[in-house]
Amino acid sequence: MILCRVTGTVVATQKHEHLRHNRILICHPVDLKKELTGSSFLALDVTDAGEGDLVLVNREGGAARILFNDMHIPLQAVVVGIVDGIDVDVDQACKARP
Amino acid sequence: MNLAKVIGTLWTTKKEEGFVGAKLLVLQPLTGELKPVGRPIVAADTVGSGAGETVFYVTAREAVIALKDDVDHMTPVDAAIVGIADYVNGVER
């Protein structure tokens, strides 16, 4: 899983029927200093995260299928947690590849 | 799942038969801030999107899954459009 900041939402009435479940959030990966890194992507939310929240995102299709108990859901990323706090020795972390 | 803009369409007569019936569109991937990023790709459409629309798509195995419902065989795609964005960050598309 990776750390992301929720930077927005997407509203779509016309979408794949198996994606009807939840809100679509725009997630932007952050490094351990909580600075934005890489480029943002879309994920389905199961935690009611809001814009600006620091969240945990699972980026694997198999997990999405298990989580939604739906073998036909075309989904690769799910927001699975809202991070309250993180305590880490940042100096020991490698720089995230750009 | 990523945002993209539909910038064109594409048709092929000679193709792997798994493609029969799949509508192919040319997409320019976008970041969450709607900035173009990366090379354009070709994706199969599952929601009736058209040129100029902002859509979102999945890749890899999930793209095949997206097409699985209406056909009984596996379509050999690695990208499939699964929705048309009405609003992104409250801005109408």
N, CA and C atoms of all chains as a GROMACS GRO file, in nm:
protein
  573
    1MET      N    1   0.085  -0.120   0.000
    1MET     CA    2   0.000   0.000   0.000
    1MET      C    3   0.087   0.122   0.000
    2ILE      N    4   0.030   0.234  -0.045
    2ILE     CA    5   0.109   0.358  -0.048
    2ILE      C    6   0.032   0.469   0.021
    3LEU      N    7   0.108   0.571   0.061
    3LEU     CA    8   0.050   0.690   0.126
    3LEU      C    9   0.010   0.789   0.018
    4CYS      N   10  -0.110   0.846   0.027
    4CYS     CA   11  -0.154   0.946  -0.070
    4CYS      C   12  -0.230   1.058   0.000
    5ARG      N   13  -0.236   1.170  -0.069
    5ARG     CA   14  -0.321   1.280  -0.026
    5ARG      C   15  -0.441   1.282  -0.118
    6VAL      N   16  -0.563   1.295  -0.061
    6VAL     CA   17  -0.680   1.306  -0.147
    6VAL      C   18  -0.684   1.449  -0.199
    7THR      N   19  -0.674   1.464  -0.332
    7THR     CA   20  -0.665   1.600  -0.387
    7THR      C   21  -0.791   1.638  -0.464
    8GLY      N   22  -0.889   1.547  -0.470
    8GLY     CA   23  -1.012   1.586  -0.542
    8GLY      C   24  -1.106   1.470  -0.558
    9THR      N   25  -1.216   1.497  -0.624
    9THR     CA   26  -1.315   1.390  -0.647
    9THR      C   27  -1.358   1.394  -0.793
   10VAL      N   28  -1.412   1.281  -0.839
   10VAL     CA   29  -1.465   1.273  -0.976
   10VAL      C   30  -1.609   1.225  -0.966
   11VAL      N   31  -1.699   1.297  -1.031
   11VAL     CA   32  -1.840   1.254  -1.036
   11VAL      C   33  -1.866   1.200  -1.176
   12ALA      N   34  -1.921   1.078  -1.184
   12ALA     CA   35  -1.947   1.018  -1.315
   12ALA      C   36  -2.077   0.941  -1.308
   13THR      N   37  -2.179   0.988  -1.382
   13THR     CA   38  -2.305   0.913  -1.380
   13THR      C   39  -2.293   0.795  -1.477
   14GLN      N   40  -2.226   0.818  -1.590
   14GLN     CA   41  -2.215   0.710  -1.689
   14GLN      C   42  -2.084   0.635  -1.666
   15LYS      N   43  -2.094   0.515  -1.604
   15LYS     CA   44  -1.971   0.438  -1.578
   15LYS      C   45  -2.003   0.290  -1.576
   16HIS      N   46  -1.899   0.210  -1.571
   16HIS     CA   47  -1.913   0.065  -1.572
   16HIS      C   48  -2.001   0.024  -1.455
   17GLU      N   49  -2.097  -0.068  -1.484
   17GLU     CA   50  -2.199  -0.098  -1.382
   17GLU      C   51  -2.137  -0.150  -1.253
   18HIS      N   52  -2.020  -0.212  -1.260
   18HIS     CA   53  -1.962  -0.266  -1.137
   18HIS      C   54  -1.886  -0.160  -1.057
   19LEU      N   55  -1.884  -0.038  -1.109
   19LEU     CA   56  -1.816   0.068  -1.034
   19LEU      C   57  -1.918   0.156  -0.964
   20ARG      N   58  -2.043   0.106  -0.956
   20ARG     CA   59  -2.150   0.193  -0.902
   20ARG      C   60  -2.134   0.217  -0.752
   21HIS      N   61  -2.051   0.135  -0.689
   21HIS     CA   62  -2.060   0.131  -0.541
   21HIS      C   63  -2.030   0.264  -0.476
   22ASN      N   64  -1.909   0.318  -0.503
   22ASN     CA   65  -1.856   0.420  -0.412
   22ASN      C   66  -1.807   0.544  -0.483
   23ARG      N   67  -1.767   0.641  -0.401
   23ARG     CA   68  -1.716   0.766  -0.457
   23ARG      C   69  -1.580   0.742  -0.521
   24ILE      N   70  -1.550   0.826  -0.620
   24ILE     CA   71  -1.419   0.819  -0.687
   24ILE      C   72  -1.335   0.935  -0.635
   25LEU      N   73  -1.219   0.903  -0.579
   25LEU     CA   74  -1.131   1.007  -0.524
   25LEU      C   75  -1.005   1.019  -0.610
   26ILE      N   76  -0.956   1.142  -0.621
   26ILE     CA   77  -0.826   1.164  -0.688
   26ILE      C   78  -0.720   1.157  -0.579
   27CYS      N   79  -0.627   1.062  -0.594
   27CYS     CA   80  -0.524   1.042  -0.492
   27CYS      C   81  -0.388   1.077  -0.550
   28HIS      N   82  -0.311   1.152  -0.474
   28HIS     CA   83  -0.177   1.190  -0.520
   28HIS      C   84  -0.076   1.131  -0.421
   29PRO      N   85   0.014   1.045  -0.467
   29PRO     CA   86   0.112   0.985  -0.375
   29PRO      C   87   0.193   1.092  -0.303
   30VAL      N   88   0.225   1.063  -0.176
   30VAL     CA   89   0.312   1.154  -0.101
   30VAL      C   90   0.430   1.074  -0.047
   31ASP      N   91   0.542   1.145  -0.026
   31ASP     CA   92   0.657   1.077   0.035
   31ASP      C   93   0.642   1.085   0.187
   32LEU      N   94   0.740   1.036   0.260
   32LEU     CA   95   0.725   1.027   0.405
   32LEU      C   96   0.729   1.164   0.471
   33LYS      N   97   0.765   1.269   0.392
   33LYS     CA   98   0.755   1.405   0.446
   33LYS      C   99   0.621   1.467   0.407
   34LYS      N  100   0.532   1.381   0.355
   34LYS     CA  101   0.397   1.420   0.314
   34LYS      C  102   0.399   1.522   0.201
   35GLU      N  103   0.508   1.519   0.121
   35GLU     CA  104   0.511   1.607   0.004
   35GLU      C  105   0.465   1.530  -0.118
   36LEU      N  106   0.390   1.596  -0.206
   36LEU     CA  107   0.336   1.526  -0.324
   36LEU      C  108   0.451   1.477  -0.411
   37THR      N  109   0.436   1.356  -0.464
   37THR     CA  110   0.540   1.300  -0.551
   37THR      C  111   0.470   1.217  -0.658
   38GLY      N  112   0.534   1.203  -0.775
   38GLY     CA  113   0.472   1.123  -0.880
   38GLY      C  114   0.345   1.190  -0.931
   39SER      N  115   0.258   1.113  -0.999
   39SER     CA  116   0.137   1.177  -1.052
   39SER      C  117   0.013   1.111  -0.993
   40SER      N  118  -0.096   1.185  -0.991
   40SER     CA  119  -0.218   1.139  -0.922
   40SER      C  120  -0.292   1.037  -1.007
   41PHE      N  121  -0.381   0.965  -0.941
   41PHE     CA  122  -0.461   0.862  -1.008
   41PHE      C  123  -0.597   0.855  -0.937
   42LEU      N  124  -0.684   0.768  -0.985
   42LEU     CA  125  -0.819   0.761  -0.927
   42LEU      C  126  -0.834   0.632  -0.846
   43ALA      N  127  -0.910   0.641  -0.738
   43ALA     CA  128  -0.934   0.522  -0.656
   43ALA      C  129  -1.078   0.528  -0.605
   44LEU      N  130  -1.134   0.409  -0.577
   44LEU     CA  131  -1.267   0.404  -0.518
   44LEU      C  132  -1.250   0.411  -0.367
   45ASP      N  133  -1.342   0.482  -0.301
   45ASP     CA  134  -1.326   0.503  -0.157
   45ASP      C  135  -1.418   0.412  -0.077
   46VAL      N  136  -1.366   0.352   0.029
   46VAL     CA  137  -1.453   0.274   0.120
   46VAL      C  138  -1.445   0.329   0.262
   47THR      N  139  -1.378   0.446   0.275
   47THR     CA  140  -1.358   0.495   0.413
   47THR      C  141  -1.422   0.632   0.435
   48ASP      N  142  -1.493   0.685   0.337
   48ASP     CA  143  -1.548   0.820   0.347
   48ASP      C  144  -1.441   0.925   0.368
   49ALA      N  145  -1.326   0.904   0.303
   49ALA     CA  146  -1.218   1.003   0.314
   49ALA      C  147  -1.261   1.130   0.242
   50GLY      N  148  -1.210   1.244   0.290
   50GLY     CA  149  -1.244   1.371   0.228
   50GLY      C  150  -1.123   1.435   0.165
   51GLU      N  151  -1.147   1.545   0.093
   51GLU     CA  152  -1.036   1.613   0.027
   51GLU      C  153  -0.937   1.659   0.133
   52GLY      N  154  -0.806   1.637   0.106
   52GLY     CA  155  -0.702   1.680   0.199
   52GLY      C  156  -0.660   1.572   0.296
   53ASP      N  157  -0.739   1.464   0.304
   53ASP     CA  158  -0.703   1.356   0.399
   53ASP      C  159  -0.578   1.284   0.351
   54LEU      N  160  -0.500   1.238   0.449
   54LEU     CA  161  -0.388   1.150   0.420
   54LEU      C  162  -0.444   1.008   0.426
   55VAL      N  163  -0.430   0.933   0.318
   55VAL     CA  164  -0.496   0.802   0.313
   55VAL      C  165  -0.398   0.692   0.273
   56LEU      N  166  -0.443   0.570   0.297
   56LEU     CA  167  -0.371   0.449   0.259
   56LEU      C  168  -0.442   0.393   0.137
   57VAL      N  169  -0.369   0.368   0.028
   57VAL     CA  170  -0.433   0.320  -0.094
   57VAL      C  171  -0.372   0.186  -0.133
   58ASN      N  172  -0.462   0.091  -0.156
   58ASN     CA  173  -0.422  -0.041  -0.203
   58ASN      C  174  -0.432  -0.040  -0.355
   59ARG      N  175  -0.319  -0.060  -0.426
   59ARG     CA  176  -0.319  -0.046  -0.571
   59ARG      C  177  -0.309  -0.183  -0.638
   60GLU      N  178  -0.405  -0.272  -0.608
   60GLU     CA  179  -0.396  -0.404  -0.670
   60GLU      C  180  -0.536  -0.452  -0.704
   61GLY      N  181  -0.554  -0.497  -0.829
   61GLY     CA  182  -0.688  -0.534  -0.873
   61GLY      C  183  -0.746  -0.649  -0.794
   62GLY      N  184  -0.660  -0.746  -0.760
   62GLY     CA  185  -0.711  -0.862  -0.687
   62GLY      C  186  -0.770  -0.821  -0.554
   63ALA      N  187  -0.704  -0.727  -0.488
   63ALA     CA  188  -0.755  -0.682  -0.358
   63ALA      C  189  -0.891  -0.616  -0.375
   64ALA      N  190  -0.906  -0.539  -0.484
   64ALA     CA  191  -1.035  -0.472  -0.508
   64ALA      C  192  -1.144  -0.576  -0.527
   65ARG      N  193  -1.114  -0.680  -0.600
   65ARG     CA  194  -1.217  -0.784  -0.627
   65ARG      C  195  -1.256  -0.852  -0.496
   66ILE      N  196  -1.157  -0.879  -0.411
   66ILE     CA  197  -1.188  -0.945  -0.283
   66ILE      C  198  -1.267  -0.850  -0.194
   67LEU      N  199  -1.220  -0.723  -0.190
   67LEU     CA  200  -1.281  -0.625  -0.100
   67LEU      C  201  -1.429  -0.602  -0.133
   68PHE      N  202  -1.457  -0.594  -0.264
   68PHE     CA  203  -1.596  -0.570  -0.304
   68PHE      C  204  -1.670  -0.700  -0.329
   69ASN      N  205  -1.598  -0.814  -0.310
   69ASN     CA  206  -1.659  -0.945  -0.332
   69ASN      C  207  -1.727  -0.951  -0.469
   70ASP      N  208  -1.651  -0.907  -0.571
   70ASP     CA  209  -1.711  -0.894  -0.704
   70ASP      C  210  -1.601  -0.923  -0.806
   71MET      N  211  -1.612  -1.038  -0.873
   71MET     CA  212  -1.505  -1.079  -0.965
   71MET      C  213  -1.510  -1.001  -1.096
   72HIS      N  214  -1.613  -0.914  -1.112
   72HIS     CA  215  -1.623  -0.840  -1.239
   72HIS      C  216  -1.597  -0.692  -1.221
   73ILE      N  217  -1.539  -0.653  -1.107
   73ILE     CA  218  -1.517  -0.510  -1.087
   73ILE      C  219  -1.384  -0.468  -1.152
   74PRO      N  220  -1.389  -0.380  -1.252
   74PRO     CA  221  -1.267  -0.337  -1.321
   74PRO      C  222  -1.200  -0.224  -1.243
   75LEU      N  223  -1.131  -0.259  -1.135
   75LEU     CA  224  -1.078  -0.156  -1.045
   75LEU      C  225  -0.939  -0.195  -1.000
   76GLN      N  226  -0.849  -0.096  -0.992
   76GLN     CA  227  -0.712  -0.129  -0.954
   76GLN      C  228  -0.666  -0.056  -0.829
   77ALA      N  229  -0.748   0.037  -0.778
   77ALA     CA  230  -0.701   0.113  -0.661
   77ALA      C  231  -0.818   0.141  -0.568
   78VAL      N  232  -0.795   0.117  -0.437
   78VAL     CA  233  -0.900   0.138  -0.337
   78VAL      C  234  -0.840   0.212  -0.218
   79VAL      N  235  -0.911   0.316  -0.172
   79VAL     CA  236  -0.869   0.386  -0.050
   79VAL      C  237  -0.915   0.301   0.068
   80VAL      N  238  -0.822   0.245   0.140
   80VAL     CA  239  -0.858   0.149   0.244
   80VAL      C  240  -0.838   0.203   0.386
   81GLY      N  241  -0.789   0.324   0.399
   81GLY     CA  242  -0.772   0.374   0.535
   81GLY      C  243  -0.739   0.522   0.537
   82ILE      N  244  -0.781   0.589   0.642
   82ILE     CA  245  -0.746   0.729   0.662
   82ILE      C  246  -0.638   0.732   0.770
   83VAL      N  247  -0.523   0.790   0.735
   83VAL     CA  248  -0.407   0.786   0.826
   83VAL      C  249  -0.421   0.896   0.932
   84ASP      N  250  -0.420   0.856   1.060
   84ASP     CA  251  -0.426   0.958   1.167
   84ASP      C  252  -0.286   1.012   1.193
   85GLY      N  253  -0.191   0.925   1.198
   85GLY     CA  254  -0.056   0.971   1.229
   85GLY      C  255   0.048   0.877   1.172
   86ILE      N  256   0.172   0.928   1.158
   86ILE     CA  257   0.280   0.843   1.108
   86ILE      C  258   0.408   0.887   1.179
   87ASP      N  259   0.479   0.789   1.233
   87ASP     CA  260   0.602   0.820   1.307
   87ASP      C  261   0.712   0.736   1.243
   88VAL      N  262   0.801   0.800   1.167
   88VAL     CA  263   0.900   0.722   1.092
   88VAL      C  264   1.030   0.800   1.088
   89ASP      N  265   1.143   0.729   1.083
   89ASP     CA  266   1.275   0.794   1.072
   89ASP      C  267   1.300   0.821   0.923
   90VAL      N  268   1.264   0.940   0.881
   90VAL     CA  269   1.263   0.971   0.738
   90VAL      C  270   1.402   0.955   0.677
   91ASP      N  271   1.507   0.980   0.758
   91ASP     CA  272   1.642   0.974   0.700
   91ASP      C  273   1.677   0.835   0.650
   92GLN      N  274   1.610   0.734   0.705
   92GLN     CA  275   1.643   0.597   0.664
   92GLN      C  276   1.566   0.556   0.539
   93ALA      N  277   1.478   0.646   0.491
   93ALA     CA  278   1.397   0.608   0.374
   93ALA      C  279   1.469   0.653   0.248
   94CYS      N  280   1.462   0.566   0.146
   94CYS     CA  281   1.519   0.607   0.018
   94CYS      C  282   1.432   0.718  -0.042
   95LYS      N  283   1.496   0.800  -0.125
   95LYS     CA  284   1.418   0.903  -0.196
   95LYS      C  285   1.324   0.828  -0.291
   96ALA      N  286   1.195   0.865  -0.294
   96ALA     CA  287   1.102   0.800  -0.388
   96ALA      C  288   1.148   0.832  -0.529
   97ARG      N  289   1.150   0.733  -0.616
   97ARG     CA  290   1.186   0.761  -0.756
   97ARG      C  291   1.085   0.858  -0.812
   98PRO      N  292   1.132   0.962  -0.890
   98PRO     CA  293   1.035   1.061  -0.943
   98PRO      C  294   0.933   0.995  -1.036
   99MET      N  295  -0.659   0.336  -1.186
   99MET     CA  296  -0.758   0.401  -1.274
   99MET      C  297  -0.711   0.544  -1.297
  100ASN      N  298  -0.710   0.588  -1.422
  100ASN     CA  299  -0.660   0.722  -1.452
  100ASN      C  300  -0.757   0.798  -1.542
  101LEU      N  301  -0.747   0.930  -1.535
  101LEU     CA  302  -0.827   1.014  -1.623
  101LEU      C  303  -0.760   1.022  -1.760
  102ALA      N  304  -0.839   1.049  -1.862
  102ALA     CA  305  -0.782   1.067  -1.997
  102ALA      C  306  -0.881   1.146  -2.082
  103LYS      N  307  -0.829   1.203  -2.190
  103LYS     CA  308  -0.917   1.273  -2.283
  103LYS      C  309  -0.925   1.188  -2.410
  104VAL      N  310  -1.044   1.171  -2.464
  104VAL     CA  311  -1.059   1.096  -2.589
  104VAL      C  312  -1.017   1.189  -2.702
  105ILE      N  313  -0.909   1.154  -2.771
  105ILE     CA  314  -0.858   1.244  -2.876
  105ILE      C  315  -0.877   1.183  -3.014
  106GLY      N  316  -0.933   1.063  -3.020
  106GLY     CA  317  -0.954   1.008  -3.154
  106GLY      C  318  -1.010   0.869  -3.150
  107THR      N  319  -1.035   0.816  -3.267
  107THR     CA  320  -1.086   0.679  -3.274
  107THR      C  321  -0.999   0.599  -3.370
  108LEU      N  322  -1.020   0.468  -3.374
  108LEU     CA  323  -0.928   0.384  -3.451
  108LEU      C  324  -1.003   0.260  -3.495
  109TRP      N  325  -0.987   0.218  -3.619
  109TRP     CA  326  -1.055   0.096  -3.660
  109TRP      C  327  -0.956   0.009  -3.734
  110THR      N  328  -0.973  -0.122  -3.717
  110THR     CA  329  -0.880  -0.217  -3.780
  110THR      C  330  -0.966  -0.326  -3.845
  111THR      N  331  -0.935  -0.364  -3.966
  111THR     CA  332  -1.012  -0.472  -4.027
  111THR      C  333  -0.944  -0.605  -3.993
  112LYS      N  334  -0.814  -0.612  -4.012
  112LYS     CA  335  -0.744  -0.740  -3.988
  112LYS      C  336  -0.698  -0.737  -3.841
  113LYS      N  337  -0.754  -0.823  -3.756
  113LYS     CA  338  -0.715  -0.818  -3.614
  113LYS      C  339  -0.741  -0.953  -3.550
  114GLU      N  340  -0.689  -0.967  -3.433
  114GLU     CA  341  -0.709  -1.089  -3.355
  114GLU      C  342  -0.860  -1.099  -3.331
  115GLU      N  343  -0.919  -1.214  -3.350
  115GLU     CA  344  -1.067  -1.217  -3.355
  115GLU      C  345  -1.129  -1.181  -3.220
  116GLY      N  346  -1.050  -1.188  -3.113
  116GLY     CA  347  -1.103  -1.148  -2.984
  116GLY      C  348  -1.146  -1.002  -2.982
  117PHE      N  349  -1.093  -0.923  -3.076
  117PHE     CA  350  -1.124  -0.780  -3.079
  117PHE      C  351  -1.260  -0.752  -3.142
  118VAL      N  352  -1.318  -0.850  -3.210
  118VAL     CA  353  -1.442  -0.823  -3.284
  118VAL      C  354  -1.544  -0.760  -3.189
  119GLY      N  355  -1.599  -0.646  -3.229
  119GLY     CA  356  -1.703  -0.583  -3.148
  119GLY      C  357  -1.649  -0.481  -3.050
  120ALA      N  358  -1.516  -0.479  -3.029
  120ALA     CA  359  -1.463  -0.382  -2.933
  120ALA      C  360  -1.444  -0.248  -3.005
  121LYS      N  361  -1.494  -0.141  -2.944
  121LYS     CA  362  -1.479  -0.008  -3.003
  121LYS      C  363  -1.349   0.050  -2.947
  122LEU      N  364  -1.256   0.089  -3.037
  122LEU     CA  365  -1.123   0.134  -2.993
  122LEU      C  366  -1.112   0.286  -3.004
  123LEU      N  367  -1.068   0.349  -2.899
  123LEU     CA  368  -1.053   0.495  -2.897
  123LEU      C  369  -0.909   0.530  -2.860
  124VAL      N  370  -0.865   0.648  -2.909
  124VAL     CA  371  -0.729   0.694  -2.877
  124VAL      C  372  -0.741   0.790  -2.759
  125LEU      N  373  -0.664   0.766  -2.653
  125LEU     CA  374  -0.673   0.846  -2.530
  125LEU      C  375  -0.540   0.916  -2.502
  126GLN      N  376  -0.551   1.041  -2.452
  126GLN     CA  377  -0.434   1.107  -2.394
  126GLN      C  378  -0.452   1.104  -2.242
  127PRO      N  379  -0.369   1.023  -2.172
  127PRO     CA  380  -0.383   1.016  -2.025
  127PRO      C  381  -0.363   1.154  -1.961
  128LEU      N  382  -0.437   1.178  -1.853
  128LEU     CA  383  -0.431   1.305  -1.781
  128LEU      C  384  -0.400   1.277  -1.634
  129THR      N  385  -0.337   1.374  -1.565
  129THR     CA  386  -0.321   1.361  -1.420
  129THR      C  387  -0.455   1.401  -1.355
  130GLY      N  388  -0.460   1.388  -1.222
  130GLY     CA  389  -0.581   1.428  -1.150
  130GLY      C  390  -0.608   1.576  -1.166
  131GLU      N  391  -0.506   1.650  -1.205
  131GLU     CA  392  -0.522   1.794  -1.227
  131GLU      C  393  -0.547   1.823  -1.375
  132LEU      N  394  -0.581   1.716  -1.450
  132LEU     CA  395  -0.618   1.726  -1.592
  132LEU      C  396  -0.504   1.775  -1.680
  133LYS      N  397  -0.380   1.749  -1.637
  133LYS     CA  398  -0.266   1.786  -1.723
  133LYS      C  399  -0.225   1.660  -1.802
  134PRO      N  400  -0.199   1.675  -1.934
  134PRO     CA  401  -0.158   1.558  -2.011
  134PRO      C  402  -0.029   1.499  -1.953
  135VAL      N  403  -0.023   1.365  -1.948
  135VAL     CA  404   0.098   1.299  -1.897
  135VAL      C  405   0.116   1.168  -1.972
  136GLY      N  406   0.237   1.143  -2.019
  136GLY     CA  407   0.263   1.015  -2.084
  136GLY      C  408   0.212   1.010  -2.227
  137ARG      N  409   0.245   0.898  -2.293
  137ARG     CA  410   0.212   0.882  -2.435
  137ARG      C  411   0.063   0.851  -2.451
  138PRO      N  412   0.002   0.890  -2.564
  138PRO     CA  413  -0.135   0.848  -2.591
  138PRO      C  414  -0.143   0.695  -2.600
  139ILE      N  415  -0.258   0.642  -2.565
  139ILE     CA  416  -0.277   0.495  -2.572
  139ILE      C  417  -0.407   0.465  -2.646
  140VAL      N  418  -0.425   0.339  -2.679
  140VAL     CA  419  -0.551   0.296  -2.742
  140VAL      C  420  -0.624   0.209  -2.641
  141ALA      N  421  -0.752   0.241  -2.618
  141ALA     CA  422  -0.828   0.167  -2.517
  141ALA      C  423  -0.961   0.124  -2.576
  142ALA      N  424  -1.014   0.015  -2.523
  142ALA     CA  425  -1.147  -0.031  -2.564
  142ALA      C  426  -1.249   0.045  -2.480
  143ASP      N  427  -1.363   0.076  -2.542
  143ASP     CA  428  -1.464   0.156  -2.471
  143ASP      C  429  -1.578   0.066  -2.422
  144THR      N  430  -1.621   0.088  -2.296
  144THR     CA  431  -1.733   0.007  -2.246
  144THR      C  432  -1.852   0.095  -2.207
  145VAL      N  433  -1.839   0.229  -2.223
  145VAL     CA  434  -1.948   0.314  -2.174
  145VAL      C  435  -1.998   0.412  -2.280
  146GLY      N  436  -1.960   0.393  -2.406
  146GLY     CA  437  -2.012   0.478  -2.513
  146GLY      C  438  -1.956   0.619  -2.510
  147SER      N  439  -1.825   0.632  -2.484
  147SER     CA  440  -1.768   0.767  -2.481
  147SER      C  441  -1.732   0.813  -2.622
  148GLY      N  442  -1.718   0.945  -2.637
  148GLY     CA  443  -1.690   1.000  -2.770
  148GLY      C  444  -1.574   1.097  -2.766
  149ALA      N  445  -1.535   1.145  -2.883
  149ALA     CA  446  -1.418   1.233  -2.895
  149ALA      C  447  -1.438   1.357  -2.809
  150GLY      N  448  -1.332   1.401  -2.742
  150GLY     CA  449  -1.336   1.523  -2.663
  150GLY      C  450  -1.379   1.501  -2.519
  151GLU      N  451  -1.433   1.385  -2.489
  151GLU     CA  452  -1.484   1.364  -2.352
  151GLU      C  453  -1.370   1.329  -2.257
  152THR      N  454  -1.388   1.365  -2.128
  152THR     CA  455  -1.294   1.325  -2.024
  152THR      C  456  -1.345   1.195  -1.965
  153VAL      N  457  -1.262   1.092  -1.975
  153VAL     CA  458  -1.304   0.959  -1.930
  153VAL      C  459  -1.205   0.908  -1.826
  154PHE      N  460  -1.233   0.791  -1.768
  154PHE     CA  461  -1.130   0.725  -1.687
  154PHE      C  462  -1.125   0.579  -1.728
  155TYR      N  463  -1.004   0.523  -1.716
  155TYR     CA  464  -0.980   0.391  -1.772
  155TYR      C  465  -0.896   0.306  -1.676
  156VAL      N  466  -0.907   0.174  -1.694
  156VAL     CA  467  -0.824   0.081  -1.616
  156VAL      C  468  -0.732   0.008  -1.713
  157THR      N  469  -0.623  -0.047  -1.658
  157THR     CA  470  -0.528  -0.118  -1.745
  157THR      C  471  -0.511  -0.262  -1.693
  158ALA      N  472  -0.423  -0.333  -1.756
  158ALA     CA  473  -0.386  -0.470  -1.719
  158ALA      C  474  -0.510  -0.560  -1.714
  159ARG      N  475  -0.506  -0.653  -1.621
  159ARG     CA  476  -0.609  -0.758  -1.617
  159ARG      C  477  -0.749  -0.696  -1.599
  160GLU      N  478  -0.753  -0.583  -1.527
  160GLU     CA  479  -0.884  -0.523  -1.501
  160GLU      C  480  -0.949  -0.474  -1.630
  161ALA      N  481  -0.866  -0.442  -1.730
  161ALA     CA  482  -0.923  -0.398  -1.858
  161ALA      C  483  -0.998  -0.513  -1.924
  162VAL      N  484  -0.941  -0.633  -1.914
  162VAL     CA  485  -1.009  -0.749  -1.972
  162VAL      C  486  -1.138  -0.777  -1.894
  163ILE      N  487  -1.130  -0.761  -1.764
  163ILE     CA  488  -1.249  -0.784  -1.679
  163ILE      C  489  -1.360  -0.687  -1.716
  164ALA      N  490  -1.320  -0.563  -1.745
  164ALA     CA  491  -1.420  -0.461  -1.778
  164ALA      C  492  -1.500  -0.501  -1.901
  165LEU      N  493  -1.439  -0.575  -1.992
  165LEU     CA  494  -1.508  -0.613  -2.115
  165LEU      C  495  -1.574  -0.748  -2.104
  166LYS      N  496  -1.552  -0.817  -1.993
  166LYS     CA  497  -1.594  -0.956  -1.987
  166LYS      C  498  -1.746  -0.970  -1.987
  167ASP      N  499  -1.818  -0.870  -1.936
  167ASP     CA  500  -1.961  -0.888  -1.914
  167ASP      C  501  -2.038  -0.914  -2.042
  168ASP      N  502  -2.010  -0.831  -2.146
  168ASP     CA  503  -2.100  -0.844  -2.260
  168ASP      C  504  -2.046  -0.940  -2.366
  169VAL      N  505  -1.931  -1.000  -2.341
  169VAL     CA  506  -1.886  -1.098  -2.442
  169VAL      C  507  -1.847  -1.225  -2.368
  170ASP      N  508  -1.850  -1.336  -2.437
  170ASP     CA  509  -1.823  -1.461  -2.365
  170ASP      C  510  -1.676  -1.499  -2.377
  171HIS      N  511  -1.601  -1.424  -2.462
  171HIS     CA  512  -1.460  -1.463  -2.472
  171HIS      C  513  -1.373  -1.349  -2.415
  172MET      N  514  -1.244  -1.374  -2.402
  172MET     CA  515  -1.155  -1.273  -2.346
  172MET      C  516  -1.106  -1.181  -2.458
  173THR      N  517  -1.131  -1.052  -2.444
  173THR     CA  518  -1.082  -0.958  -2.546
  173THR      C  519  -0.940  -0.919  -2.508
  174PRO      N  520  -0.846  -0.932  -2.599
  174PRO     CA  521  -0.705  -0.910  -2.563
  174PRO      C  522  -0.669  -0.762  -2.553
  175VAL      N  523  -0.724  -0.694  -2.454
  175VAL     CA  524  -0.693  -0.551  -2.440
  175VAL      C  525  -0.612  -0.531  -2.312
  176ASP      N  526  -0.539  -0.419  -2.305
  176ASP     CA  527  -0.470  -0.389  -2.179
  176ASP      C  528  -0.515  -0.254  -2.125
  177ALA      N  529  -0.617  -0.194  -2.192
  177ALA     CA  530  -0.671  -0.067  -2.138
  177ALA      C  531  -0.818  -0.060  -2.179
  178ALA      N  532  -0.904  -0.021  -2.083
  178ALA     CA  533  -1.048  -0.014  -2.112
  178ALA      C  534  -1.108   0.106  -2.039
  179ILE      N  535  -1.186   0.184  -2.114
  179ILE     CA  536  -1.254   0.299  -2.054
  179ILE      C  537  -1.371   0.247  -1.971
  180VAL      N  538  -1.381   0.291  -1.846
  180VAL     CA  539  -1.488   0.242  -1.758
  180VAL      C  540  -1.577   0.353  -1.705
  181GLY      N  541  -1.561   0.476  -1.754
  181GLY     CA  542  -1.651   0.581  -1.707
  181GLY      C  543  -1.624   0.714  -1.774
  182ILE      N  544  -1.726   0.798  -1.778
  182ILE     CA  545  -1.713   0.933  -1.834
  182ILE      C  546  -1.727   1.031  -1.719
  183ALA      N  547  -1.629   1.119  -1.702
  183ALA     CA  548  -1.630   1.212  -1.588
  183ALA      C  549  -1.724   1.328  -1.618
  184ASP      N  550  -1.827   1.348  -1.530
  184ASP     CA  551  -1.913   1.466  -1.546
  184ASP      C  552  -1.845   1.586  -1.482
  185TYR      N  553  -1.794   1.563  -1.363
  185TYR     CA  554  -1.725   1.672  -1.290
  185TYR      C  555  -1.592   1.620  -1.237
  186VAL      N  556  -1.489   1.702  -1.248
  186VAL     CA  557  -1.361   1.671  -1.184
  186VAL      C  558  -1.330   1.789  -1.092
  187ASN      N  559  -1.320   1.760  -0.961
  187ASN     CA  560  -1.300   1.868  -0.862
  187ASN      C  561  -1.405   1.976  -0.879
  188GLY      N  562  -1.527   1.935  -0.902
  188GLY     CA  563  -1.638   2.030  -0.908
  188GLY      C  564  -1.647   2.106  -1.038
  189VAL      N  565  -1.551   2.084  -1.127
  189VAL     CA  566  -1.554   2.157  -1.254
  189VAL      C  567  -1.618   2.066  -1.359
  190GLU      N  568  -1.719   2.119  -1.428
  190GLU     CA  569  -1.788   2.034  -1.527
  190GLU      C  570  -1.694   2.008  -1.643
  191ARG      N  571  -1.696   1.885  -1.695
  191ARG     CA  572  -1.611   1.849  -1.808
  191ARG      C  573  -1.685   1.851  -1.938
   0.00000   0.00000   0.00000
